[in-house]
């Protein structure tokens, strides 16, 4: 019995592939949300979860039948507006991809269903007026005859509406419907109606050389009609019998568009653009939109398993989300966002700034752009998810965003919410946040470098983490934590760039601050100091490298030295070293800020100098490098090597020269201004040979 039923179903399908399917107009409504209706919807509009069982016989059915037949004489009409020229623009130039005609026609069908859904509730329609029929969209394909059929069970159209809506290009039936509701001061909002521009239907002529529309209004005792056009500037309307309530559009595809009569291709396009339309979509009798639009649901009703499945679906990935941000607001814009922070570490491709942002932009559950630029800043490209806003300004084809000020406001709102969310995670889930920061902190630092507004940079900077001289190895603190424990007379936030904690604690630049018990942040990544240099300040506290602090306090050291050290010895060794390093050291001065180190090199803006050398040093010879850096060599007169150098300058000038060169080169390496330490070896070997000759 079951087999016989399936055979009869196949036979009915084979007969139905020569006739039409769907229509009604979609676009953007100025209305807001139709929240009240969400709980009253037809059960068939509830999308299945991604965990749904294999489809049952109730989900597998088809209403597309070859029952429609024009009767009587047809009336020929011409399109209004600039007819042929405008139709050519819509059909050939408005949309960038032909496949979007599926999105347009499904959205029209969805609007027809939403209108009927509204009328059911507002007017208590009888069964004869569609008060109890399932609200669905059905698509049938006939590859052999190059026919695609789209049919809905929605509100349908009268003859007058056919002439008005399909006879006038750029007139939206959906927009007119909404305007009527506004005139009646309807209290219920219906934001699920998408159409506004009145051109989506004509995208069918991009792929079809003939389009048939069969429609029957929801009204009691309504007659069926057939609308036919080849897109040449005229259309014909006639009565038709056997028309089911709703609208059915039949597209006779052009030879080069045969692919759109293949069910696999149609399924992929629906998955891409219309998977979250609020009514069931069947292709050749099989339900295809089975993933639920979680961002439209109440966050507390969504399970972790649903989030994981949805994340894999929209992110095209195989891991699970680390954090989930489910966000809804109506001010300053209407936004529904579901954003995921990946569990896995970023790959090399994601690190590239050429990678698109991973967030898809929807409007009323219809895809606008799969990887929407400008919705989030580039540095948040690792986030995956969905943003749905009915307020976004789109151009006529719904493919491009317009009004940069509103898009900027949307980006600002989303970015602020993401930063606040991460700040909350760092407080409520510190261990999980630390793991996230180790994997994705580089993106936050990129955000500081690329942001143009100081307040934005400081908002991101709250999420940065560093080791501190006051904490244990591996313990990370934030900039707000550092600032909260500043001493009363300390205004600066001090940081030191070093490859490791061991080298940081042994750095000559850290000696003085360590002695004074001043807390210092340790930056282990080469770009950390570049980030802090761009940040400039935090909460009105200047961010100061310890190297800069040492350089700026050099003058106060000199007076102390002259008061405690023989002036002749100091002047003699400084004068000697200036001669030996005449083409390298721009300045040589004594300092009291060193204890265990003989000397140190400082330059103006050390972080910028290091960054410049890392990126441009291959273009500079040695003389040019020193000329640009203008390094200052600060010596510790009390150190044994400096005292010995003073003696050797007269007793063994050759050894003194080698020792001076070696001290300067070692100081340059310690400062990170010479990346290749092999430059030490030639002078060091000569120095050792000469020093050992006396033994």
C-alpha angles and dihedrals in degrees: 000000000000091000091051090051091052091050091051090049091053091049091051090050092050090055095047100060096090099065140069144267144190146008150158129115131275132193143118121316122208086218121098129220131345092208096148092061097053093084093043097054123126108270089241091064092065105100117226121245121250087251092062119138119251109292116278127218088265090063093044109072140112132214096183106114133165094237102115118104127172113233133192126008121328122230117224119220137179122229114255123232117040087330113194097025094048092044090052091052092050095044099041111021112025100074126052096208125040092216092071090078085080089056091048096049094044089050089051089051090048090053090052090054093046091051091053091045090055093048090050091059099036097043104024094233120213122239089258088058094051097270094140109025123114114261105228146143119225128192125190128188131204108184095178094058096031094239129147120188127194120185134176134188093221138119097305125199139267122223090263091051090049091055093042099044104031097028096057117058115220093021111121120211089195092054091049090050091054092046090055090053091051091051089054088048091234109197095211120078121219108198093158090082105095108181123101113136100054097222104096095092092057091060083081088077090065088074106017131067090195131028126191123192123194115187141167124187121238089237118112115268090008118165126233122243139193123216118191132180139157091204094251095122102279137074137189130223126196138159116266135196127213092037115150119222110273129033133304125190123195117196119198098205126221116248093253090052098057090121090076091065090063114097094213091057092047091050091054093049092049090049089051101045113011108026092118100046106137097243132063115270118205124193113198088340098311123113110240108173099071101141114096120230094239094182089068092055131084107269092231090058094058118090126215089245091056090049092052093049093045092047091054090047099051096031096046089222140119106223127082129253117269094200130010124207113193106183134178130175140155098199136101083356135001104257135167111181134175110186130179131201109210121242095213125077117262116266127225091263092055091050091061115096088220089071115107122240108267097226122106120215119223134176114204090343093306116118116245100171129357096210103025116199120208093025090095128015116263094252090064092059092119091070116097127198149078135299117192120187130163090196098064112117112233134183123243096277092048088231101102132051120234135192104048093205093063092043088050090051091050091050091048093050093048095045092049091050092049092051091048090049092052090047089054091049091051089057101038098034105025096162093049091046091051089055090049091049093052089053101037106020089105089068091053090052090050087054091057093049095047099040114099099199119077094215090055091050091051092049090056091042090064086072096054119108131201140171113250134212086234094055136066121267110280094020111122128204134186130235092251089055091051092049092048091063101042115138116250095256097039117099102163130079105222125209136175128204115219136144093242143002092255092057092042093055091047094046116123089223091061097050098086096045091046090053090052091046093240115160115241129191114228117221112198100173118079092231096049094086090046088055093050090046089057091045090056095180143010124210088348091305113123115235105229129183114224088235090060090046090054093048095048092052096049094102094059089053093059096062091050091051094049090053096051107029133059106265094213095057093047094047091046096053093042092050091049095049091049090059094049094045097036094129096040115034112060091194137005122204138164119243138189094203092089127078113160097022126075096213146347136205122228129183133182110274097001095190093053090046092053092047091049092051092048092054105030109022093101088068094054132076120216095265093051091048094056092042091057096042097044091195121206116216113210114194133200105226091196095059115106093233093055091047090049091047089057089057095043093051088076103024101042112011094174093056090042091054092051092046091050092050091048094049092051095046091048090051091050091052091048089052090053092242094120112051098185109065090191087087086076095063104072095052092038093055093049090048092052094048093050093044092052096049090086092055 
